């Protein structure tokens, strides 16, 4: 068989293969750790009643063709009263290729599948930074990105309908 025939057969097989998702690479895009109350905060570690504030956001950038960069940003603030004990920000990113999916599937993959793949890496970076900052380990709980995605869709839905 000629190379051209093989290329055509490969392209036809790929079109009929259904949804395809390939991750190319995971990487740490940005991270920061701040502890504005050190060293005084270390004298009171045993008396702590800290409050945890955790926020997530995602962003997507089309690189070229079917290749997209998805970034999961995790913001952690631990405070006691009005005193910030530490702040951690992590941007964990990945390159993903999506083939044979419609817009609705793609939106859900970008909002649920990709953050779910990135989260364990971001969680590990947060934990490492907190311990290296001299604080007790912080192990973030698993996150249901499907539920978060559905909540964001519900919040956007009425606003989009009136726009």
C-alpha positions in Angstrom: 0.0 0.0 0.0 1.1 3.5 -0.7 1.8 5.9 2.1 -1.0 8.1 0.9 -3.5 5.3 1.2 -2.3 4.5 4.8 -2.7 8.1 5.8 -6.2 8.2 4.5 -7.1 4.9 6.3 -5.6 6.3 9.5 -7.6 9.5 9.2 -10.8 7.6 8.6 -10.2 5.3 11.5 -9.5 8.3 13.8 -12.8 10.0 12.7 -14.7 6.8 13.5 -12.9 6.2 16.8 -15.2 8.5 18.8 -14.1 10.8 21.6 -10.3 10.9 22.2 -8.5 12.7 25.0 -4.8 12.8 25.3 -2.8 14.5 27.9 0.6 15.7 26.7 2.2 17.1 29.8 1.4 18.3 33.4 3.5 21.1 34.8 3.7 23.6 37.6 3.0 27.0 36.1 3.3 29.2 39.2 3.3 28.9 43.0 3.8 31.1 46.0 3.9 30.8 49.7 3.6 33.7 52.2 3.6 33.7 55.9 3.3 37.3 57.1 3.0 36.5 60.8 6.3 34.5 61.2 8.2 34.0 63.4 5.7 35.0 66.1 3.1 32.6 64.9 5.3 29.6 65.8 5.1 30.2 69.5 1.4 29.6 69.5 1.1 26.5 67.2 -0.4 24.3 70.0 -3.1 26.9 70.7 -4.3 27.2 67.1 -7.9 27.3 66.0 -7.2 28.2 62.4 -9.8 28.8 59.7 -9.2 27.6 56.2 -10.4 29.4 53.1 -10.0 27.5 49.9 -10.8 28.7 46.4 -10.4 27.1 43.0 -10.5 28.5 39.5 -9.7 27.2 36.1 -8.7 28.8 32.8 -8.3 27.4 29.3 -6.1 28.6 26.5 -6.3 27.3 22.9 -2.7 26.6 21.8 -3.3 25.3 18.3 -5.7 23.0 16.6 -7.0 20.6 19.2 -4.3 21.3 21.8 -5.4 23.3 24.9 -3.7 24.4 28.0 -5.8 24.0 31.1 -4.7 25.7 34.4 -6.1 24.9 37.8 -5.5 27.7 40.3 -5.7 26.8 44.0 -5.7 29.5 46.6 -5.4 28.6 50.3 -5.5 31.0 53.1 -5.2 29.9 56.7 -6.0 32.5 59.3 -6.7 32.8 63.0 -9.0 35.7 63.7 -7.7 38.7 61.7 -4.1 37.3 61.5 -3.1 35.5 58.3 -0.9 32.5 59.2 -0.1 31.6 55.6 -1.2 31.9 52.0 -0.5 29.4 49.3 -1.3 29.9 45.6 -0.6 27.1 43.1 -1.2 27.1 39.3 -1.0 23.6 38.1 -1.3 23.3 34.3 -1.6 20.6 31.6 -1.7 20.3 27.9 -4.6 18.3 26.6 -5.7 17.2 23.1 -9.4 16.6 22.4 -10.7 15.0 19.2 -14.2 14.1 18.1 -16.2 16.0 20.7 -18.9 18.6 20.4 -18.9 21.9 22.2 -21.0 20.6 25.2 -18.7 17.7 25.7 -15.6 19.9 25.4 -16.9 22.3 28.0 -17.6 19.5 30.5 -14.2 17.9 29.8 -12.4 21.3 30.4 -14.5 22.0 33.5 -14.5 18.5 35.1 -12.0 16.0 33.6 -9.0 18.3 33.3 -9.2 19.9 36.8 -9.7 16.4 38.2 -6.5 15.3 36.5 -4.6 18.4 37.7 -5.8 18.5 41.3 -3.7 15.7 42.8 -0.5 17.5 41.6 -1.7 20.9 42.9 -2.7 19.2 46.2 0.8 17.8 46.6 2.5 21.1 45.9 0.3 22.8 48.5 1.1 20.2 51.1 4.9 20.4 50.4 4.9 24.2 50.6 3.0 24.3 53.9 5.4 21.8 55.5 8.4 23.6 54.1 7.0 26.8 55.5 7.3 25.2 59.0 3.6 24.5 59.5 1.8 21.3 60.3 0.8 19.3 57.2 -2.2 20.4 55.3 -3.8 17.6 53.3 -6.6 19.0 51.1 -9.6 16.7 50.7 -10.6 15.3 47.4 -12.8 17.6 45.3 -15.9 16.8 43.3 -15.3 18.9 40.2 -18.4 17.5 38.5 -20.5 19.1 41.3 -18.6 22.4 41.1 -19.1 22.4 37.4 -22.8 21.9 37.7 -23.1 24.6 40.3 -21.2 27.0 38.1 -23.5 26.1 35.1 -26.6 26.8 37.3 -25.2 30.2 38.4 -24.3 31.1 34.8 -27.5 29.7 33.3 -30.0 32.4 34.5 -27.5 35.2 33.9 -26.8 33.9 30.3 -30.6 33.6 29.6 -31.2 37.2 30.5 -28.1 38.6 28.7 
